[in-house]
């Protein structure tokens, strides 16, 4: 029973735990949606609705150290500059709090994804190299491979 497992949690921490949980839940739903629809552009409402919901909970979380995976998953699909600014800020907060380099490595990878996926540059929402193995779902993998990046991407 969930109630029994939460009986030792300070009630003052329950909103934070709920926000963290919802951040991961919406990020997981977004990830699964992307896997189910690998060639659908990120700007499609099926993705952007989940991006908005996840960002709502990500912004409500006060302790950044738990959110690297949701930030990466949501960041890889967000289209708006305001959304990207939230992702950048939270990744930098995590870096400041933890000191682990992979936090900024993930942000650098997101910046490459955003540059490639910027609708103002390509206009089509499709990568310039044409169809990818696995569709758009694995564009971060293609960027890592194509640029021979040597950073560690533990979160991926």
ZADO-1210 file (C-alpha; in nm, 4 decimals, padded with zeros to 6 digits):
<atoms>
<atom x="00.0000" y="00.0000" z="00.0000" code="UNK" pos="1"/>
<atom x="00.1356" y="00.3426" z="-00.0945" code="UNK" pos="2"/>
<atom x="00.0009" y="00.4989" z="00.2231" code="UNK" pos="3"/>
<atom x="00.2114" y="00.2605" z="00.4353" code="UNK" pos="4"/>
<atom x="00.5287" y="00.3302" z="00.2384" code="UNK" pos="5"/>
<atom x="00.4805" y="00.7069" z="00.2789" code="UNK" pos="6"/>
<atom x="00.4086" y="00.6899" z="00.6513" code="UNK" pos="7"/>
<atom x="00.7745" y="00.7681" z="00.7335" code="UNK" pos="8"/>
<atom x="00.7909" y="01.0698" z="00.4975" code="UNK" pos="9"/>
<atom x="00.7664" y="01.4137" z="00.6498" code="UNK" pos="10"/>
<atom x="00.4312" y="01.5551" z="00.5345" code="UNK" pos="11"/>
<atom x="00.6034" y="01.8846" z="00.4509" code="UNK" pos="12"/>
<atom x="00.8050" y="01.6989" z="00.1815" code="UNK" pos="13"/>
<atom x="00.5050" y="01.5386" z="00.0088" code="UNK" pos="14"/>
<atom x="00.4465" y="01.8257" z="-00.2392" code="UNK" pos="15"/>
<atom x="00.8127" y="01.8100" z="-00.3466" code="UNK" pos="16"/>
<atom x="00.7985" y="01.4315" z="-00.3823" code="UNK" pos="17"/>
<atom x="00.4776" y="01.4630" z="-00.5825" code="UNK" pos="18"/>
<atom x="00.6312" y="01.7238" z="-00.8166" code="UNK" pos="19"/>
<atom x="00.9413" y="01.5092" z="-00.8702" code="UNK" pos="20"/>
<atom x="00.7243" y="01.2050" z="-00.9374" code="UNK" pos="21"/>
<atom x="00.5053" y="01.3911" z="-01.1859" code="UNK" pos="22"/>
<atom x="00.8161" y="01.5315" z="-01.3599" code="UNK" pos="23"/>
<atom x="00.9414" y="01.1787" z="-01.4161" code="UNK" pos="24"/>
<atom x="00.5954" y="01.0484" z="-01.5096" code="UNK" pos="25"/>
<atom x="00.5342" y="01.3070" z="-01.7817" code="UNK" pos="26"/>
<atom x="00.8910" y="01.2692" z="-01.9075" code="UNK" pos="27"/>
<atom x="00.8445" y="00.8920" z="-01.9301" code="UNK" pos="28"/>
<atom x="00.5174" y="00.9395" z="-02.1158" code="UNK" pos="29"/>
<atom x="00.6928" y="01.1787" z="-02.3542" code="UNK" pos="30"/>
<atom x="00.9744" y="00.9290" z="-02.4083" code="UNK" pos="31"/>
<atom x="00.7271" y="00.6492" z="-02.4815" code="UNK" pos="32"/>
<atom x="00.5269" y="00.8727" z="-02.7130" code="UNK" pos="33"/>
<atom x="00.8451" y="00.9540" z="-02.9045" code="UNK" pos="34"/>
<atom x="00.9323" y="00.5853" z="-02.9357" code="UNK" pos="35"/>
<atom x="00.5797" y="00.5110" z="-03.0595" code="UNK" pos="36"/>
<atom x="00.5965" y="00.7931" z="-03.3161" code="UNK" pos="37"/>
<atom x="00.9632" y="00.8268" z="-03.4167" code="UNK" pos="38"/>
<atom x="00.9064" y="01.0289" z="-03.7344" code="UNK" pos="39"/>
<atom x="00.6498" y="01.2766" z="-03.6028" code="UNK" pos="40"/>
<atom x="00.7939" y="01.6303" z="-03.5710" code="UNK" pos="41"/>
<atom x="00.8571" y="01.7579" z="-03.2190" code="UNK" pos="42"/>
<atom x="00.6199" y="02.0493" z="-03.2810" code="UNK" pos="43"/>
<atom x="00.3238" y="01.8079" z="-03.3000" code="UNK" pos="44"/>
<atom x="00.0660" y="01.8650" z="-03.0199" code="UNK" pos="45"/>
<atom x="00.1030" y="01.5038" z="-02.8993" code="UNK" pos="46"/>
<atom x="00.4573" y="01.5962" z="-02.7869" code="UNK" pos="47"/>
<atom x="00.4097" y="01.9589" z="-02.6938" code="UNK" pos="48"/>
<atom x="00.1215" y="01.8821" z="-02.4566" code="UNK" pos="49"/>
<atom x="00.3471" y="01.6445" z="-02.2634" code="UNK" pos="50"/>
<atom x="00.6382" y="01.8921" z="-02.2766" code="UNK" pos="51"/>
<atom x="00.4173" y="02.1588" z="-02.1187" code="UNK" pos="52"/>
<atom x="00.2900" y="01.9255" z="-01.8469" code="UNK" pos="53"/>
<atom x="00.6397" y="01.8026" z="-01.7606" code="UNK" pos="54"/>
<atom x="00.7788" y="02.1566" z="-01.7528" code="UNK" pos="55"/>
<atom x="00.5005" y="02.2609" z="-01.5157" code="UNK" pos="56"/>
<atom x="00.6161" y="02.0032" z="-01.2614" code="UNK" pos="57"/>
<atom x="00.9861" y="02.0560" z="-01.3326" code="UNK" pos="58"/>
<atom x="00.9445" y="02.4233" z="-01.2467" code="UNK" pos="59"/>
<atom x="00.7614" y="02.3338" z="-00.9259" code="UNK" pos="60"/>
<atom x="01.0485" y="02.1122" z="-00.8023" code="UNK" pos="61"/>
<atom x="01.2833" y="02.2944" z="-00.5684" code="UNK" pos="62"/>
<atom x="01.5689" y="02.0371" z="-00.5521" code="UNK" pos="63"/>
<atom x="01.7329" y="02.0162" z="-00.8941" code="UNK" pos="64"/>
<atom x="01.9596" y="01.7195" z="-00.8344" code="UNK" pos="65"/>
<atom x="01.6864" y="01.4668" z="-00.9124" code="UNK" pos="66"/>
<atom x="01.5831" y="01.5977" z="-01.2528" code="UNK" pos="67"/>
<atom x="01.8588" y="01.5356" z="-01.5078" code="UNK" pos="68"/>
<atom x="01.6748" y="01.2598" z="-01.6954" code="UNK" pos="69"/>
<atom x="01.3442" y="01.4514" z="-01.7170" code="UNK" pos="70"/>
<atom x="01.5316" y="01.7646" z="-01.8239" code="UNK" pos="71"/>
<atom x="01.7059" y="01.5755" z="-02.1021" code="UNK" pos="72"/>
<atom x="01.3943" y="01.3972" z="-02.2283" code="UNK" pos="73"/>
<atom x="01.1786" y="01.7110" z="-02.2167" code="UNK" pos="74"/>
<atom x="01.4601" y="01.9280" z="-02.3501" code="UNK" pos="75"/>
<atom x="01.5058" y="01.7047" z="-02.6526" code="UNK" pos="76"/>
<atom x="01.1442" y="01.7737" z="-02.7544" code="UNK" pos="77"/>
<atom x="01.0848" y="02.1345" z="-02.6493" code="UNK" pos="78"/>
<atom x="01.0529" y="02.3837" z="-02.9329" code="UNK" pos="79"/>
<atom x="01.0073" y="02.7254" z="-02.7728" code="UNK" pos="80"/>
<atom x="01.2919" y="02.9474" z="-02.6608" code="UNK" pos="81"/>
<atom x="01.1196" y="03.0112" z="-02.3256" code="UNK" pos="82"/>
<atom x="01.0998" y="02.6353" z="-02.2633" code="UNK" pos="83"/>
<atom x="01.4634" y="02.5927" z="-02.3618" code="UNK" pos="84"/>
<atom x="01.5621" y="02.8722" z="-02.1234" code="UNK" pos="85"/>
<atom x="01.3962" y="02.6806" z="-01.8379" code="UNK" pos="86"/>
<atom x="01.5887" y="02.3660" z="-01.9326" code="UNK" pos="87"/>
<atom x="01.9172" y="02.5606" z="-01.9557" code="UNK" pos="88"/>
<atom x="01.8626" y="02.7238" z="-01.6180" code="UNK" pos="89"/>
<atom x="01.7772" y="02.3986" z="-01.4431" code="UNK" pos="90"/>
<atom x="02.0747" y="02.2136" z="-01.5987" code="UNK" pos="91"/>
<atom x="02.3072" y="02.4907" z="-01.4827" code="UNK" pos="92"/>
<atom x="02.1515" y="02.4762" z="-01.1344" code="UNK" pos="93"/>
<atom x="02.2177" y="02.1015" z="-01.1222" code="UNK" pos="94"/>
<atom x="02.5766" y="02.1580" z="-01.2343" code="UNK" pos="95"/>
<atom x="02.6266" y="02.4185" z="-00.9638" code="UNK" pos="96"/>
<atom x="02.4747" y="02.1930" z="-00.6958" code="UNK" pos="97"/>
<atom x="02.6416" y="01.8657" z="-00.7945" code="UNK" pos="98"/>
<atom x="02.9643" y="01.9555" z="-00.9747" code="UNK" pos="99"/>
<atom x="02.9313" y="01.6569" z="-01.2111" code="UNK" pos="100"/>
<atom x="03.0375" y="01.7342" z="-01.5689" code="UNK" pos="101"/>
<atom x="02.7751" y="01.5119" z="-01.7323" code="UNK" pos="102"/>
<atom x="02.5114" y="01.7710" z="-01.6417" code="UNK" pos="103"/>
<atom x="02.6647" y="02.0288" z="-01.8731" code="UNK" pos="104"/>
<atom x="02.7489" y="01.7614" z="-02.1314" code="UNK" pos="105"/>
<atom x="02.3776" y="01.6870" z="-02.1558" code="UNK" pos="106"/>
<atom x="02.3029" y="02.0568" z="-02.1951" code="UNK" pos="107"/>
<atom x="02.5615" y="02.0826" z="-02.4731" code="UNK" pos="108"/>
<atom x="02.3981" y="01.7878" z="-02.6476" code="UNK" pos="109"/>
<atom x="02.0573" y="01.9538" z="-02.6106" code="UNK" pos="110"/>
<atom x="02.1987" y="02.2723" z="-02.7639" code="UNK" pos="111"/>
<atom x="02.3088" y="02.0683" z="-03.0681" code="UNK" pos="112"/>
<atom x="01.9647" y="01.9097" z="-03.0936" code="UNK" pos="113"/>
<atom x="01.7988" y="02.2512" z="-03.0713" code="UNK" pos="114"/>
<atom x="02.0263" y="02.3966" z="-03.3349" code="UNK" pos="115"/>
<atom x="01.9482" y="02.1117" z="-03.5719" code="UNK" pos="116"/>
<atom x="01.5779" y="02.1065" z="-03.4935" code="UNK" pos="117"/>
<atom x="01.5227" y="02.4827" z="-03.5020" code="UNK" pos="118"/>
<atom x="01.2199" y="02.5339" z="-03.7309" code="UNK" pos="119"/>
<atom x="01.3564" y="02.8781" z="-03.8254" code="UNK" pos="120"/>
<atom x="01.6634" y="02.7131" z="-03.9788" code="UNK" pos="121"/>
<atom x="01.5268" y="02.4056" z="-04.1533" code="UNK" pos="122"/>
<atom x="01.1613" y="02.5006" z="-04.1825" code="UNK" pos="123"/>
<atom x="01.0619" y="02.1370" z="-04.2201" code="UNK" pos="124"/>
<atom x="01.1300" y="01.9957" z="-03.8744" code="UNK" pos="125"/>
<atom x="01.3262" y="01.7116" z="-04.0335" code="UNK" pos="126"/>
<atom x="01.6968" y="01.6653" z="-03.9883" code="UNK" pos="127"/>
<atom x="01.9080" y="01.7894" z="-04.2788" code="UNK" pos="128"/>
<atom x="02.0559" y="01.4450" z="-04.3460" code="UNK" pos="129"/>
<atom x="01.7166" y="01.2934" z="-04.4306" code="UNK" pos="130"/>
<atom x="01.5579" y="00.9923" z="-04.2656" code="UNK" pos="131"/>
<atom x="01.7336" y="00.8594" z="-03.9565" code="UNK" pos="132"/>
<atom x="01.7564" y="00.5045" z="-03.8389" code="UNK" pos="133"/>
<atom x="01.4718" y="00.4897" z="-03.5883" code="UNK" pos="134"/>
<atom x="01.3340" y="00.8225" z="-03.7062" code="UNK" pos="135"/>
<atom x="01.3583" y="01.1365" z="-03.4959" code="UNK" pos="136"/>
<atom x="01.3462" y="00.9373" z="-03.1731" code="UNK" pos="137"/>
<atom x="01.7188" y="00.8784" z="-03.1760" code="UNK" pos="138"/>
<atom x="01.8534" y="01.2092" z="-03.3079" code="UNK" pos="139"/>
<atom x="02.0664" y="01.2527" z="-02.9931" code="UNK" pos="140"/>
<atom x="02.2339" y="00.9209" z="-03.0719" code="UNK" pos="141"/>
<atom x="02.3073" y="01.0338" z="-03.4269" code="UNK" pos="142"/>
<atom x="02.4580" y="01.3603" z="-03.2996" code="UNK" pos="143"/>
<atom x="02.6808" y="01.1741" z="-03.0536" code="UNK" pos="144"/>
<atom x="02.7986" y="00.9373" z="-03.3284" code="UNK" pos="145"/>
<atom x="02.8338" y="01.1911" z="-03.6103" code="UNK" pos="146"/>
<atom x="03.0378" y="01.4369" z="-03.4077" code="UNK" pos="147"/>
<atom x="03.2442" y="01.1623" z="-03.2424" code="UNK" pos="148"/>
<atom x="03.1643" y="01.3058" z="-02.9032" code="UNK" pos="149"/>
<atom x="03.3635" y="01.1532" z="-02.6224" code="UNK" pos="150"/>
<atom x="03.1752" y="01.2988" z="-02.3257" code="UNK" pos="151"/>
<atom x="02.9896" y="01.0588" z="-02.1040" code="UNK" pos="152"/>
<atom x="02.6136" y="01.0721" z="-02.1393" code="UNK" pos="153"/>
<atom x="02.5121" y="00.8616" z="-01.8417" code="UNK" pos="154"/>
<atom x="02.1601" y="01.0005" z="-01.8460" code="UNK" pos="155"/>
<atom x="02.0965" y="00.8738" z="-02.1998" code="UNK" pos="156"/>
</atoms>
